[in-house]
Amino acid sequence: MSVDMSRMPKLGFGLMRLPEKDGAIDHEQVCKMVDDYMAAGLNYFDTAYVYAGGKSEVEASTAIVARYPRESFMLATKLPAWCIKSFEDRDRIFNEQLERTQAGYFDFYLLHSLEDGGNYDTYEKYDCFNWGMQKKAEGKIKHLGFSFHGTPDLLEKVLDLHPEIEFVQIQLNYLDWENPVIQSGRLYEILSSRNIPIIVMEPVKGGTLAGIPEALAEKYKEARPEASVASWALRFVASLPGVMTILSGMSNEAQMKDNLNTFTNFEPLSDDEKALVTEVRDRMLDTPLIGCTACRYCCDGCPMSINIPEIFKAVNTIRLNDKEWRANNYYNRVTSEGGKARDCIACGQCEGVCPQHLPIIELIAEASATFDK
């Protein structure tokens, strides 16, 4: 059973960056966001075994599964290679996901963060592609795919070896289109040439494309005064043929409202707007930024409890705007209850799990030299 793209909503609700209150997921706000999303006729939810330390899948149970008929929504989750140490772990994790979500089955199931080396090798070592097809035959998975953070060469290799794959999820946004590490544009071209449905993650690059320099934001506002800066990034991706669903990790009701506004009576980018996005991208690339998407994989195992993504936001603030006082204030706030950049012991745990392949130890040292004076 192939994916019926006509049934797929253009906007998907990513459950990785859920709103929090008093250090826990804000269930009441999540429910309100789910209700607004469903009321707009949208119904694709994306979670993963490791999101929010496993709490995201539990929240999917209480905010979605327990409150809506099962056939009224689609739920996606993922199998993490780094948690697999034996063949038995595949079923152990999958059964735990069914228990957490109470979903009965998963509409979309992904091998999580497939990339060159460790993760891909693990999926092959433990025969996870065939295992996934077995789960599909049992009716516990409707569609099998993978999320991808590897090279174009690896993508082509995997697709050649595994024609059973029905969809692929890639990082795609206008800033990463020609990024030599991410290579969004080339990955998109490969999938498009094979007519493989694409699910997009990081369309706003972890919020980076919603907080661009003021001078560039003004260019967008002049062209489309009523539209948010983030909407330009979403419309860029949604205007590409072959893009099935675009995931947005919405963290509050304001972001949900803005995204729903973008996709209600959706308008693809005009030729003039495409030219403007290219101009903004080129100007942004003149200022090298830390390409962190705030996935927070680096934080879970940090022995010094360093809030790495938030520290990188402070560094990028200085790189973009050179407003040192604002960046210092932000740095002091986000490190008030955890480790400072100077506390890094260079253990390398963070670099081993970073899907962006960032030199985190080196960048944290830069942050320490900037802020820990």
Summary of the structure (lengths in Angstrom):
residues: 373
radius of gyration: 20.1
end to end distance: 59.2
largest distance: 59.3
contacts: 1193
relative contact order: 0.10
helix: 51%
strand: 14%
